[in-house]
Amino acid sequence: MTPAAFRTPEIGEDTPELRARLHAIWATEPGWKGWFTTVDHKEIGIRYIITAFVLLALGGIEALVIRLQLAGPDLNLLTPEQYNEFFSTHGMTMIFLYASPVLSGFSNYLWPLLLGSRDMAFPRLNAFSYWVYLAAALFLYAGFLTGNGANDGWFNYVPYAERQYNPGLNQDFYALGMVLLGISTTVGAANFIVTAFKMRAPGMSINRMPILIWGTLTASVANLVVVPAVSLAFFLLWLDRQFGTSFFQTSGGGQPLLWQHLFWIFGHPWV
């Protein structure tokens, strides 16, 4: 063998050995193990899209049931409590479980292709973000299917969301599910931001980035700033309900208006 065979490749140099090593690192394993452990951005993007559209269909069914209930006077398709749950779960699904995740799916699939990178900056964090999103959706719908769905609108105003006025498990499911979803959205936003600034192909300056990159990047910056606010609001509400704190209860010196501030710090940029 020639001495060149023992030469260490330069950083960024494309060699068959380097390609084989990278393929071994990033390739999805066959079978069920690979299905659960893949970090391929295309597969994760497709999963986001499919999951979001399944939830869109569920939200559409909920909207249909709501409209059937309202199609005429004195109909009894739903009880008042069931109507509240259908109304609230529909809003929660369309706003939180479909609108943003479906965009994350398309961006996950397209970003590395447009930026000329092998994958997202943090592939494992990318997979983690999807699985937490799926877990949050399953958790929220487990509450709905057991008669413990959100029942205070997707905006979830206190004091009705407090245990004193809403003693069931409905708001506990909603609060914890939204904390989970907030984790998924926040780490996903951080991943997009780092990918845009650190994973561009050589020669792709900031002003040469495609418009799709800019669209998702600006939304990710907003999410990184505002999603923690609504996650905090839901966590404080859960503490009020479970441990008797008084972040929002006037009887203990809390402020119901604090909920609206924290919620709409998130809600207006989200919309």
Secondary structure, DSSP 8 states (H G I E B T S, - for coil): --GGGG----TT---HHHHHHHHHHHS--SHHHHHHH---HHHHHHHHHHHHHHHHHHHHHHHHHHHHHTSSTT--SS-HHHHHHHHHHHHHIIIIIIIHHHHHHHHHHHHHHHHT-SS-SSHHHHHHHHHHHHHHHHHHHHHHHTT----STTTT-TTTTSTTT--SSHHHHHHHHHHHHHHHHHHHHHHHHHHHHHS--TT--GGGS-HHHHHHHHHHHHHHHHHHHHHHHHHHHHHHHHH---SS-GGGT--HHHHHHHHHHHHHHH-
